[in-house]
Amino acid sequence: MGTVCAHYTTAVPAEAGPLVHSPSFSTAYHQDLDDVAPTRYGRWGHESADFLEGALGALDGGLSIVFNSGMSAISATLLSLVRSGEVLVVAHDTYYETRQIADQLRERGVCIRVLTDVVRQLPEAVDGARLVLLESPTNPLMSIHDLRECARLVHDAGALLAVDNSVSSPLGQRPLDLGADVVVTSDAKIVGGHNDLILGHVTVRDPELDSLLRDWRHLHGSIPSAFDCWLAQRSIGSLEMRVERQTANATALTEILARRDEVTDLRWPGWTGDPGYAIASRQMIRGGGLLAFRLPGREHLHRFLRASRLITPATSYGGLQSMANDIATWPHIKVPPGYVRISCGCETTADLVQDVLHALDAAL
Ligand SMILES: Cc1ncc(COP(=O)(O)O)c(C=O)c1O
């Protein structure tokens, strides 16, 4: 996939033409009065969005539609696919703002079934459902759901499966290959990868779903700007290298953390000791840069974060710099104090290892 990433920045070859693709900013287009060609307008689609969709579609293995944020991609999926009177099933550990949209849909007559235990409850909950939305690995606790098995149950019941793939990106996991019908991704994270872009996308294989979502975007005006599309597409050029380094850093940190007495509840899908490892190793391409664990309390965690020179406390994940979140301070999630999500960046592995060892010792 690195080849796809590297070559999707190349413009269509033209004699003495530019090598790389550039954004095209015009939102209005000349019209030939004698021509019957359809009118074009920037909200309905533009070249920079088309070009980015080509790259994302190649990576996800389907037809991609870009949106101006991950939430915009998720709300377009939920609102265009599920109507009043129909059933939407969501896991309790999907992104909290996704669950807020589900709450709003409930107020508008959609029957919402929330799964607190996907394995146990999905077989019954999927009965009569239109759409099931899952996330794996989940943000921030890194739980794993068996996407192949879920797709089988969902399809047997005649429903559609949507998977939020933001924590993995297509370089970590390709949900459409595992049987999902829809994959949604926040590209502000790993795909954008530089913490300077808000963008999202949906990928499907069914052309009818593609045109449904495209019509939704057209009408609701949720297309990203040409500049943002170009920035994302430019970032894709280095996507595989970034994810490989982030995975290498997460591998090295997991090895250290697994040996420390003060660290508990360590989660990283690429680690053999992870409770979800058996499933993750069957469905993921690589473990990625996100891991979660617990230190003994808030003060201990804060000492660790203050002592680290390379891990910055900050929202979001998937960027070049390693970042951390004190998860227990989030109002919508119930975990004991001391829980932290670390997004490994692209620092030199030995530097990050040295920094984390120093910070762990300093926090004791
Ligand atoms: C798993 C997941 N899904 C969706 C979103 C929302 O994406 P965005 O912030 O691009 O709207 C996020 C953002 O943190 C996320 O982590």
Ligand as a Chemical Component Dictionary entry (heavy atoms), coordinates in Angstrom:
data_LIG
# 
_chem_comp.id                   LIG 
_chem_comp.type                 NON-POLYMER 
_chem_comp.pdbx_formal_charge   0 
_chem_comp.three_letter_code    LIG 
# 
loop_
_chem_comp_atom.comp_id 
_chem_comp_atom.atom_id 
_chem_comp_atom.alt_atom_id 
_chem_comp_atom.type_symbol 
_chem_comp_atom.charge 
_chem_comp_atom.model_Cartn_x 
_chem_comp_atom.model_Cartn_y 
_chem_comp_atom.model_Cartn_z 
_chem_comp_atom.pdbx_ordinal 
LIG C1 C1 C 0 -13.059 6.975  16.619 1  
LIG C2 C2 C 0 -13.455 8.353  16.202 2  
LIG N1 N1 N 0 -14.491 8.513  15.373 3  
LIG C3 C3 C 0 -14.884 9.737  14.977 4  
LIG C4 C4 C 0 -14.245 10.881 15.406 5  
LIG C5 C5 C 0 -14.716 12.231 14.955 6  
LIG O1 O1 O 0 -13.909 12.720 13.953 7  
LIG P1 P1 P 0 -13.679 14.296 13.672 8  
LIG O2 O2 O 0 -13.067 14.881 14.892 9  
LIG O3 O3 O 0 -12.817 14.311 12.460 10 
LIG O4 O4 O 0 -15.040 14.865 13.392 11 
LIG C6 C6 C 0 -13.159 10.759 16.275 12 
LIG C7 C7 C 0 -12.465 11.955 16.788 13 
LIG O5 O5 O 0 -11.743 11.896 17.769 14 
LIG C8 C8 C 0 -12.753 9.461  16.675 15 
LIG O6 O6 O 0 -11.710 9.266  17.504 16 
# 
loop_
_chem_comp_bond.comp_id 
_chem_comp_bond.atom_id_1 
_chem_comp_bond.atom_id_2 
_chem_comp_bond.value_order 
_chem_comp_bond.pdbx_ordinal 
LIG C1 C2 SING 1  
LIG C2 N1 SING 2  
LIG C2 C8 DOUB 3  
LIG N1 C3 DOUB 4  
LIG C3 C4 SING 5  
LIG C4 C5 SING 6  
LIG C4 C6 DOUB 7  
LIG C5 O1 SING 8  
LIG O1 P1 SING 9  
LIG P1 O2 DOUB 10 
LIG P1 O3 SING 11 
LIG P1 O4 SING 12 
LIG C6 C7 SING 13 
LIG C6 C8 SING 14 
LIG C7 O5 DOUB 15 
LIG C8 O6 SING 16 
# 
